């Protein structure tokens, strides 16, 4: 009996050894796939690129942008210091692309194709339309109502903070107050290139003389360098939030209001509905832009917000828009950032601006925007970090492209509607202020 019991124990031990699974080794993935397979896809892409066989148009552009964007994003998110303090994958994707163009490592034809895809092909607009529509329609209606016009208070704080600190640091660095405010602060806070620096150069030309191209050459370096600081400081604000949780809502702008996000099962057909809703709202914003003197993005935000508050959108459209937004944000953000580096980031312009005095003053603009937006945001019940990111950094970056990079670096893509309010309506406010301030100097 003793021997039988001993044999039984041995068999049970054997069965336990068979059924226990060995601990799984941690596998590295890029774009959600094993690195080996991503490497195979990347190798095919490179061979096609450098043998002149890469497909043209959207297919070739998107292939390059996804492969290089995800690769650079993976490098940035896994490199010490870069991932913690310098914006991680977002900044590496943008400036990795800009560096490849600067060094001539990409065939000119591919650079032209990606630039056309981003600008003429409207990929940036396509991406932002999905984020605006999905994030607003998927937002809690009570929060949307509660934020209301209060959001413009931290925007005002960002403008005042930027002017005060840039004026102070600029004077210490040897700039005149006029140059610190008009040449550096205003273009940085002005809503990007197309909506900010270009019309601002026209205003400067009409009031102060000289050709608009003269002012463009002065304004662009400030805009480019300010965008760099905005991305870097967005990453640092995200780090600050993880260290001091009381300062952040982890992607929620308003404090004192808790809600649970509804859980939805993903539906391919609903995502198609969400795609249709996004591009239709974008088209409507452009249509109204012919009659109302506001940027189409700003009009789109207003229309979608009114539709959400009025509760007139069917539930399946709301769910579809939310699901489509999440698909786009999860799969195409790094690809878009690589495209931004190709089409919108001139590394020559950034490098030419790198004097100590200029850097210090530009830093003062971005720091002032953070402090002003964060402090006044706190006063009206917003989380300081989310307020500083949206009303501050998204005023100080390079418009729509900067919004994507800043929100990606801060890990808060769901704040896109507020970022766009800052870039578009806030940018329009800066143009108005420019016309008022210039005669004072």
Secondary structure, DSSP 4 states (H G I P E B T S, - for coil): -HHHHHHHHHHHHHHHHHHSPPPPPPPPEETTEEHHHHHHHHHHHHHHHHTT----HHHHHHHHHHHHHHHHHHHHHTSTTHHHHS-THHHHHHHHHHHHHHHT-S-HHHHHHHHHHHTTT-HHHHHHHHHHHHHHHTS-HHHHHHHGGGHHHHHHHHHHHHHHHHHHHHHHHT--HHIIIIIIIHHHTS-TIIIIIHHHHHHHHHHH-S-HHHHHHHHHHHHHHHHHHHHHHHHHHHHHHHH-GGG--TT--BSS----PPP----HHHHHHHHHHHHHHHHHHHHHHTTSSS-HHHHHHHHHHHHHHHT-S-HHHHHHHHHHHHHHHHHHHHHHHHHHHHHT--HHHHHHT--HHHHHHHHHHHHHHHHHHHHHHHHTTB-HHHHIIIIIIHHHS-HHHHHHHHHHHTT-GGGHHHHHHIIIIIHHHHHHHHHHHGGG-
